[in-house]
Amino acid sequence: MPRSAHNPYGFWYRLAAAIAKPVLFLLVRHQWRGMEHIPAEGGFLTAVNHISYFDPLTYGHFQYDSGRPPRLLAKASLFTIPFVGTVLRRTGQIPVHRGTADAAFALRDAVDAVNRGECVAVYPEGTVTRDPGLWPMTGKTGVARIALTTGAPVIPVAQWGAHRIVPPYARGGRGNRRVRLVPRQRVQVTAGPPVDLSRYRGLPLTSDVLAAATEDIMAAITALLAEIRGEQPPAERHTLRRKAREGTG
């Protein structure tokens, strides 16, 4: 797919790719599908499942290869890491200050980026899934709010395989390694057609409307993941039991 004129890859994006791609080629046998669903121009969102701390790299590789560089909503703490923070800022990633008065800035910045014609990537679950089978959990409503505020399409993206390289929440120890560098693992990333949110357009953004739209998005991601895995997802979606106010995800 040709690179969009609205989203050129600058020096810092190319530098990050030059550093990350050789490592990814050593660790990953990638299988990309559904790139025809990535819009060639105009602002849009991708909603991605989260199975490993490694999967932002594998998803980022997929999105980079699509010709539309993503602006990821990422934890603000990552921006404080030397060099990593510089790369995140220079490539236009969006910090999320969870649980603070600045949390709303991420939504504002995401809306602005979409309105500028960029791709904004969101992990709706807000964290690596806690579902025992690594299926998508209940999503937070940020992605639905951005989509319904801007009218931009939401492209569901499912990925599988990164968890074999960096197991979710692995604490190390015998038989539970933090990182598995060999053998080279197959990672599959699939994008689907835009989620149909037309029935919510023009409605007040109440909690019920946002929750329903979010579930439609999570259902689309889950269906793609079920196709990749060749398995049926659980009948009920795993939900984190906590009282914290929903963030942007």
RARA-V841568 format. One record per run of one state. SS is the DSSP state (helix for helix, strand for strand, loop for the rest). FROM is the first residue (numbers start at 1). TO is the last residue. If there is no record, write none. Layout:
# RARA-V841568
SS_FROM_TO, SS_FROM_TO
This chain:
# RARA-V841568
loop_1_10, helix_11_27, strand_28_33, loop_34_34, helix_35_37, loop_38_43, strand_44_48, loop_49_54, helix_55_66, loop_67_69, strand_70_75, helix_76_80, loop_81_83, helix_84_90, loop_91_93, strand_94_96, loop_97_102, helix_103_115, loop_116_118, strand_119_122, loop_123_141, helix_142_150, loop_151_152, strand_153_160, loop_161_161, helix_162_164, loop_165_184, strand_185_194, loop_195_197, helix_198_200, loop_201_206, helix_207_229, loop_230_249
